Amino acid sequence: MKALLIGIVILAAAVFAALPPHIAGFGLGWWGDVLVFLRGGLPVIAVFIAAIAVFIGIADMKDRAEAKKEEEAAAKEGAAGENTEPDAQKK
């Protein structure tokens, strides 16, 4: 609950800072600075998101390869287990 209230307060402060005072009647008018920050930071953010996506993709491929190996090992174990059972236990 505390985190929700803090989030709402910070969101309200950000909106207050970005609103232009001549249009909304209140605010700090930082919208132009916010846009400049976003324009400058967007390529950096895109690189970070792309790097994270690549790392997730590599981890997913490794997980799939490991799962495939485990399935093959389980299939071999199952096939080997069926051949070693005595005929008396099969009935």
Helices and strands as residue ranges (DSSP letters): H 2-18, H 21-24, H 31-84, H 87-90
